[in-house]
C-alpha cells in the first residue's frame, strides 16, 4: 500500500472542496478555478493538459496519458468540476472547508464528485512520478456543468471537440463501485451499468382571464393544478430491466430471500439507505417540481405553467410519453425543457471483469453487482459519440451511512477510510483495464 497515494488523495479532495465551483443553473456557474487547479496538479508531475472554455468561466480540462499498448482503444476517465449550491447556515461545518471530522472529509462535492476527481488525480500523479504507464491510453476529462444538464460540459465537448475522444471506446465515471451492506451484513458493491432517461417538461394551461370575484369555468390555475395532481399521484406500473433483474437476483442470493420476478419490491428492504433510489429504478417516475401562475390576488390569469421532472427506464420512453399525454388530456400543452437518453450496457466483458477484480482484491468478501441509476451522468453525452460508459468510483462505506441522502444534501461527507479504499481499488482497476 502506498502511503503517498493515500495522503495525496485526501489532500487533493480537501483542497478541491475548498474551491467553491458552484453551479447555480441557467448558465450561472464558473469552473475556472477548479480547472486551473487540476491543470496545475497534473503539471506538477509532468502531465500536460488543456482547458476548453465553452463560455466565460465554463471550463473543461482534457489530458492524454499514453498507455503501454497504443494499438488498443483508449479509456476515458472523467469527472465533473462543478457542485450544487450549499447553504452554510444548514451545515454542521463550513461546506467549503474540507474539514476532517469523525473520520470523514466534510464539504460540498465530497461525494459528488470531488472524491473521484481526487482519486483520478492521485493515481495518475503516482504513476507519472514512478514512470508507470497504464495498459492502454487514458483520456482524462474533467467537465463543466454536469449539475445543470452538461450544456457547457460533456455535451459541448462531445459536439464541438469529439476529436479528443476519437480513439476511445469506453468510459468510467461517478456513482458506482460503492458498498451497500444488506440485511445479513454482506457487502454488495454497486457498479453502475445503466441510467434512466430524462424528460423535463413544461406544461401550460390556457384559459380565460377575468376578475377573481366572478365564476370562471376556464380557469388556467384550476386546469394546471388538476394536471399536476394527476401526474404527481400517478401509480406507474413496475417495469423490470435486465440490470434490475440481475441486481435483485444477487440480493436474493446474498440474503437467502425469495426472488420473485413478478414483484421485486419486497427485496428493497434489504438494501437499506439506497432502497429509495433503487426503488425509483423499478418504474418510470414523474414528479412536479415547479408551478407558476398569476400576478395579483383578484385576477384570474390567462395561462398557468408547471414543470415536471420525468425519468424513464431504458426501453420505456414511448410508454412514458404516451402515458403523460393521456394523463393530462388534450388541452394542456407540453414543451420539452430538457431531454436525454436512457442507457443500459451489459454487466460483462473485460472492463467489468477488471472492476470486479479491483473490488474483490480490496475486499475479498465483497460482491460486485450491476445497478441502474435513477439520475444521469456525463456518460450520456459520451454515448452519443460511440463510447460505452460505466459508473465506477469505488468506496467502502460504513453500514449505517445513508450514502444517497448525502448527494446534494446537507453535511455531505466521505469517509477517509472509504476514500483510501477507493483510490487503491481505482489503481487496481486501471492497472488491469
Secondary structure, DSSP 4 states (H G I P E B T S, - for coil): --HHHHHHHHHHHHHHHTS--BB-STT-B--HHHHHHHHHHHHTTT--EEEEEEETTEEEEEEEE--S-TTSPEEEEEEE--B----GGGSSS-TTS--EETTEEESTTTTTTHHHHHHHHHHHHHHHHHTPPPSS-EEEEEES-GGGTSTTTHHHHHHH-GGGGTTEEEEEESS-SEEEE-TTS-EEEEEEEEE-EEEEEEEEEE---EETTS--TT-HHHHHHHHHHHHHT--PPP---HHHHHHHHHHHHHHTPPP-TT--GGGGGGGGGGHHHHHTTSS-EEEEEEEEE-SSTTEE-SEEEEEEEEEE-TT-HHHHHHHHHHHH-TTEEEEEEEEE--EE--S-SHHHHHHHHHHHHH-TT-EEEEEEESS--THHHHHTTT-EEEE---B---TT--HHHHTTSTT-EEEHHHHHHHHHHHHHHHHT-
